[in-house]
């Protein structure tokens, strides 16, 4: 096994271990960063929904209160406004879904399903919890979700949700007197939930990972080629020349010129030693012959 082969085997082992470790660490970091970025985007969308709720309660609903006795206008309902705005946003971001999951909603479409009810109950049990994030399995694959509590902090919301007698008759005619009532001030009645398939952040992470590993592989390949060229020029070629010269000198051929020494490295030291040995051997042979 030649020196070049030994060197390349060690180099390949080192590069292989480095690539494997880099792949493991970068894959985990990129997956986590992709999930965190997706959650940040979900949080931004949720804040937009909250802003729409606040705008509806403070500016839209007061202008339409006089019409609510004759005609119920869903545009005055904060949850409706937020859901509709998010539905329009979903046209551009179809992977994201938004729901104001409520335990006792006025509109049946907002009723919390089992896993959403569990989130609401966690918020009700722990009043200090302001956000929950996690993953869940669905028939279409894993989903990443971000949830925040819906707590009645504005007394104006109770006009439509305290008792049926206080609610607009037009709303009662549409939804009936049995749903969406009994809410209390500062009570957590539901949760905002933004969901996105895990395939979205993982696909983003996979693309970044592939680009990173290709770049790293290119760097390793270039380093491998450069090191082999340097090995050939600085070590293999001088040693091969010395080996060939030693063979010729061993047969008594002293016409081989001395090796130049000007680099100051270990090969230079070896060349100087070889030249001294050559001169000593040549003198010894001359003494013997005389």
C-alpha positions in Angstrom: 0.0 0.0 0.0 1.6 3.2 -1.2 1.9 6.4 0.8 -0.6 8.2 -1.5 -3.2 5.4 -0.9 -2.7 5.5 2.8 -3.0 9.2 2.9 -6.2 9.2 0.8 -7.8 6.5 2.9 -7.2 8.5 6.1 -8.4 11.6 4.3 -11.6 9.9 3.1 -12.3 8.5 6.6 -11.9 12.0 8.1 -14.0 13.6 5.4 -16.7 10.9 5.7 -16.9 11.4 9.5 -17.0 15.1 9.1 -19.8 14.9 6.5 -21.7 12.5 8.6 -21.5 14.7 11.7 -22.3 17.8 9.7 -25.3 16.1 8.1 -26.6 15.0 11.5 -26.2 18.4 13.3 -27.3 20.5 10.3 -30.4 18.3 9.7 -31.6 18.7 13.3 -30.9 22.4 13.4 -32.5 23.1 10.0 -35.6 21.1 11.0 -35.9 23.0 14.2 -35.3 26.4 12.6 -37.8 25.6 9.9 -40.5 24.8 12.5 -39.7 27.9 14.5 -39.9 30.1 11.4 -43.3 28.5 10.6 -44.5 29.2 14.1 -43.3 32.8 13.9 -45.3 33.2 10.7 -48.3 31.6 12.3 -47.9 34.0 15.2 -47.9 37.0 12.9 -51.0 35.8 11.2 -52.6 35.3 14.5 -51.8 38.9 15.6 -53.4 40.1 12.4 -56.5 38.2 13.3 -56.5 39.8 16.8 -56.1 43.2 15.3 -59.1 42.5 13.0 -61.2 41.4 16.0 -60.3 44.6 17.9 -61.1 46.8 14.9 -64.4 45.1 14.4 -65.5 45.5 18.1 -64.3 49.2 18.4 -65.1 50.6 15.0 -67.3 48.5 12.9 -69.9 47.2 15.3 -70.8 50.6 16.9 -71.7 51.9 13.4 -74.1 49.0 12.7 -75.7 48.5 16.1 -78.9 50.3 15.0 -79.4 47.8 12.2 -78.9 44.7 14.3 -82.5 44.6 15.7 -83.9 44.2 12.1 -81.0 42.4 10.4 -78.2 40.4 11.9 -74.9 41.4 10.3 -72.2 38.8 10.8 -69.6 41.5 9.9 -70.1 42.9 13.4 -68.9 39.7 15.0 -65.1 39.8 15.7 -64.6 36.0 15.2 -66.4 36.2 11.8 -64.3 39.1 10.7 -61.1 37.5 11.7 -62.0 34.2 10.1 -63.0 35.9 6.8 -59.8 37.9 6.7 -57.8 34.8 7.2 -59.7 33.0 4.6 -58.7 35.7 2.1 -55.1 35.4 3.3 -55.3 31.6 2.8 -55.7 32.2 -0.9 -52.0 33.2 -1.0 -50.9 31.0 1.8 -53.1 27.9 1.3 -51.1 25.7 3.7 -52.1 27.7 6.7 -55.5 27.2 8.3 -57.1 29.3 11.0 -59.9 28.6 13.4 -61.3 30.3 16.5 -62.1 27.0 18.3 -64.8 27.7 20.9 -66.4 25.4 23.4 -69.8 27.0 23.1 -69.9 29.1 19.9 -72.7 31.0 18.4 -71.7 29.8 14.9 -71.5 26.0 14.7 -68.5 26.2 12.4 -66.4 27.5 15.3 -67.1 24.6 17.6 -63.9 23.0 18.9 -63.2 19.4 18.0 -61.7 17.0 20.6 -58.0 18.0 20.3 -58.9 21.7 20.1 -61.1 21.3 23.3 -58.1 19.9 25.0 -56.1 23.0 24.2 -58.9 25.2 25.5 -59.1 23.3 28.7 -55.3 23.7 29.2 -55.7 27.4 28.9 -58.6 27.4 31.3 -56.6 25.3 33.8 -53.5 27.5 33.6 -54.3 31.2 33.4 -50.7 32.1 32.9 -50.4 30.1 29.7 -50.3 32.5 26.7 -49.3 30.1 23.9 -49.2 26.4 23.1 -47.4 24.9 20.2 -46.9 21.3 19.1 -47.5 18.6 16.6 -50.3 16.2 16.0 -51.0 13.2 13.7 -53.8 13.5 11.2 -55.0 11.2 8.3 -53.0 13.4 5.9 -49.8 13.5 8.0 -48.3 15.4 10.9 -49.6 19.0 11.5 -47.8 21.8 13.3 -50.1 24.0 15.4 -49.9 27.3 17.3 -52.7 28.1 19.8 -53.4 31.2 21.9 -56.4 31.6 24.3 -59.5 33.6 23.5 -60.4 35.4 26.8 -63.2 37.8 27.2 -61.4 41.0 28.2 -63.8 43.4 26.5 -67.2 43.7 28.2 -68.7 44.7 24.8 -68.4 41.1 23.7 -70.9 40.0 26.4 -73.7 41.9 24.7 -74.2 39.0 22.4 -72.9 36.2 24.7 -74.2 36.8 28.2 -77.9 35.8 28.1 -80.2 35.4 25.1 -82.4 38.3 26.2 -79.5 40.7 25.9 -78.6 39.6 22.4 -80.0 41.1 19.2 -83.2 39.4 18.1 -81.9 39.1 14.6 -79.0 37.0 15.8 -81.4 34.8 17.8 -83.6 34.2 14.7 -80.5 32.9 12.9 -78.6 30.9 15.5 -81.2 30.3 18.2 -81.0 30.9 22.0 -79.1 27.8 22.9 -75.6 28.4 21.6 -73.0 31.0 22.4 -74.4 32.2 25.7 -73.3 32.1 29.3 -69.9 33.6 28.7 -68.4 35.6 31.6 -65.9 38.4 31.8 -62.3 37.3 31.8 -63.4 33.7 31.0 -61.3 31.7 28.4 -64.0 30.5 26.0 -61.8 29.2 23.2 -58.5 29.3 21.4 -57.1 30.7 18.3 -55.5 27.9 16.4 -53.2 28.2 13.3 -52.3 24.8 11.7 -49.8 24.0 9.0 -48.7 20.6 7.6 -45.3 19.5 8.8 -44.5 18.8 5.2 -44.2 22.6 4.6 -41.4 23.4 7.1 -39.7 20.1 6.5 -39.7 20.6 2.7 -38.1 24.0 3.3 -35.5 22.5 5.6 -34.8 19.7 3.2 -34.1 22.1 0.4 -31.7 24.1 2.6 -30.1 20.9 3.8 -29.5 19.6 0.3 -28.0 22.9 -0.8 -25.7 22.9 2.3 -24.6 19.3 1.9 -23.9 19.8 -1.8 -21.8 22.9 -1.0 -20.0 21.0 1.8 -19.4 18.1 -0.5 -18.0 20.4 -3.2 -15.7 22.0 -0.6 -14.5 18.6 0.6 -13.9 17.4 -3.0 -11.9 20.6 -3.8 -9.9 20.2 -0.6 -9.3 16.5 -1.4 -7.9 17.4 -4.9 -5.8 20.2 -3.6 -4.3 18.1 -0.8 -3.5 15.3 -3.3 -1.8 17.8 -5.7 0.2 19.2 -2.7 1.1 15.7 -1.5 2.3 14.7 -5.0 4.4 17.9 -5.5 5.8 18.3 -2.0 6.2 14.7 -0.8 5.6 11.9 -3.3 7.6 13.4 -6.2 10.7 14.3 -4.1 10.7 10.9 -2.3 10.3 9.0 -5.5 13.2 10.9 -7.0 15.3 10.1 -3.9 14.3 6.5 -4.1 15.3 6.3 -7.8 18.6 8.1 -7.1 19.3 5.7 -4.2 18.8 2.7 -6.5 21.3 4.1 -9.0 23.9 5.0 -6.3 23.6 1.6 -4.8 24.9 0.2 -8.1 27.8 2.6 -8.1 26.3 5.2 -10.4 27.4 8.5 -8.8 26.4 10.6 -11.9 23.1 11.4 -10.2 23.2 15.1 -9.2 22.7 16.2 -5.7 19.2 17.3 -4.7 18.7 21.1 -4.3 17.8 22.2 -0.8 16.1 25.6 -0.5 12.6 25.0 1.0 13.7 24.6 4.6 11.1 21.9 5.4 11.4 18.3 6.4 11.9 17.2 2.8 14.7 19.7 2.5 16.4 18.2 5.6 16.0 14.7 4.1 17.6 15.9 0.9 20.6 17.4 2.8 21.0 14.1 4.7 20.8 12.2 1.4 23.4 14.4 -0.2 25.8 13.9 2.7 25.3 10.2 2.6 25.9 10.2 -1.1 29.2 12.1 -0.7 30.3 9.9 2.2 29.5 6.7 0.2 31.3 8.1 -2.8 34.5 8.9 -0.7 34.3 5.5 1.0 34.2 3.7 -2.4 37.1 5.8 -3.7 39.2 4.8 -0.6 38.4 1.2 -1.1 39.3 1.3 -4.8 42.6 3.0 -4.1 
